[in-house]
Amino acid sequence: MKFPSLAQLKKELNYLDKNELEALMVDMAKFSRDNKAYLFFKLNQTEQPNLYVEMVEEELETEFQNARSDHYYYAKKSAQKIRRKMNKLLKLSKDKAQQVEVILYFCERLKEEGFLNHNSTVLDNLYQVQVRKAQKLVGSLHPDLQYDYEYRFEKLQ
């Protein structure tokens, strides 16, 4: 089965009236949790701009509390699981400053929880990749915002 392009879908959506469009959005939100979360953040983005970061940090905090970091193997698996969850949640926001906040929070928590104390190359590489990812995103931000993040990067080094 061949699916239509995004441009074709956009044309078809223009023909729908408000009620049909609303029903379609509700049906899409029912299909997956990601669609529901994306719709929720987009609808509340103007009223509460930090809502996305707060909710993602809360969800990651729950994951960190459930994670085991007592043994190298469990620490590695837990960190990878949390990173997968974070990457999934990062797709819900297009704002680079919010993405940097989430990635830096993840890196700070990895350090605080002792995940990096195992001298594991896998964990060290996971951490370094996320730090570089955040630095790359910060590089595309306004210079004033770049300056604000310098202190947090120094603490991560």
C-alpha positions in Angstrom: 0.0 0.0 0.0 1.4 3.4 -1.0 0.7 6.3 1.4 0.1 9.8 0.1 2.7 12.5 0.5 2.4 15.2 3.1 1.5 17.8 0.5 -1.4 15.7 -0.6 -2.6 15.2 3.0 -2.4 19.0 3.5 -4.6 19.6 0.5 -7.2 17.2 1.7 -7.2 18.7 5.2 -8.0 22.1 3.6 -11.3 20.7 2.4 -12.5 19.6 5.9 -14.6 21.9 8.0 -13.8 22.7 11.7 -15.9 19.8 13.2 -14.5 17.2 10.8 -11.0 18.4 11.5 -11.6 18.3 15.3 -13.0 14.7 15.0 -9.9 13.7 13.0 -7.5 15.1 15.6 -9.3 13.3 18.4 -9.2 10.0 16.5 -5.4 10.5 15.9 -4.9 11.2 19.6 -6.6 7.9 20.4 -4.2 5.9 18.4 -1.0 6.5 20.2 0.3 8.1 23.4 2.9 10.1 21.4 0.1 11.7 19.3 -1.8 12.7 22.4 1.3 14.1 24.0 2.3 16.1 20.9 -1.2 17.5 20.6 -1.3 18.4 24.3 2.0 20.3 24.2 1.1 22.1 21.0 -2.3 23.2 22.5 -0.7 24.4 25.8 2.5 25.9 24.4 1.4 29.5 24.3 -0.1 29.5 27.8 2.7 27.6 29.5 6.0 27.7 27.5 8.0 25.7 30.1 5.3 23.0 30.4 7.1 20.7 28.0 10.5 20.9 29.8 8.8 20.4 33.2 6.8 17.3 32.2 9.8 15.7 30.4 12.1 16.3 33.4 9.4 14.8 35.7 9.1 11.7 33.5 12.9 11.3 33.3 13.2 11.8 37.0 10.7 8.9 37.5 12.9 6.8 35.2 16.0 7.7 37.1 14.4 6.8 40.4 13.5 3.3 39.1 16.9 2.8 37.5 19.6 0.6 39.0 23.1 2.0 39.0 24.7 -0.4 41.5 26.3 -2.7 39.0 27.9 -1.8 35.6 25.5 -4.0 33.5 22.3 -2.6 35.2 23.6 1.0 35.0 24.4 0.6 31.3 21.0 -0.9 30.5 19.1 1.7 32.6 21.0 4.6 31.1 20.3 3.3 27.6 16.6 2.9 28.4 16.3 6.4 29.8 18.2 7.8 26.8 15.7 6.1 24.4 12.8 7.6 26.3 14.4 11.0 26.2 15.0 10.8 22.5 11.4 9.8 22.0 10.3 12.8 24.0 12.7 15.2 22.3 10.7 14.6 19.0 7.7 16.3 20.6 9.4 19.7 20.6 11.0 21.7 17.8 12.4 24.4 20.1 16.1 23.9 20.3 16.4 25.6 23.7 13.9 23.2 25.2 15.8 20.3 23.7 19.1 21.5 25.2 17.4 21.8 28.6 16.2 18.2 28.5 19.6 16.8 27.3 21.5 18.8 29.9 19.1 17.6 32.6 19.7 14.0 31.4 23.5 14.5 31.5 23.4 16.1 34.9 21.3 13.3 36.4 23.6 10.7 34.9 26.5 12.3 36.8 24.6 12.8 40.0 23.2 9.2 40.2 26.7 7.7 39.8 26.2 6.1 36.4 29.6 7.4 35.3 31.4 5.9 38.3 31.7 2.4 36.7 34.6 3.4 34.3 32.5 1.9 31.4 33.3 3.0 27.9 29.7 2.4 26.9 28.4 4.8 29.6 31.1 7.3 28.9 30.4 7.3 25.2 26.7 7.6 25.8 27.3 10.6 28.1 29.8 12.3 25.7 27.5 11.8 22.7 24.7 13.6 24.6 27.0 16.4 25.7 28.2 16.9 22.1 24.5 16.8 20.9 23.7 19.6 23.4 26.7 21.6 22.4 25.7 21.4 18.7 22.2 22.6 19.5 23.5 25.4 21.7 25.7 26.5 18.8 22.6 27.2 16.7 21.0 29.4 19.4 21.3 33.1 20.0 24.6 34.2 21.5 23.0 35.4 24.7 21.5 31.9 25.2 24.8 30.3 24.4 26.5 32.3 27.1 23.8 31.1 29.6 24.6 27.5 28.9 28.4 27.8 29.2 28.3 27.4 33.0 26.3 24.2 32.8 28.7 22.8 30.2 31.6 23.6 32.5 30.0 21.6 35.3 29.5 18.6 33.0 33.2 18.5 32.0 
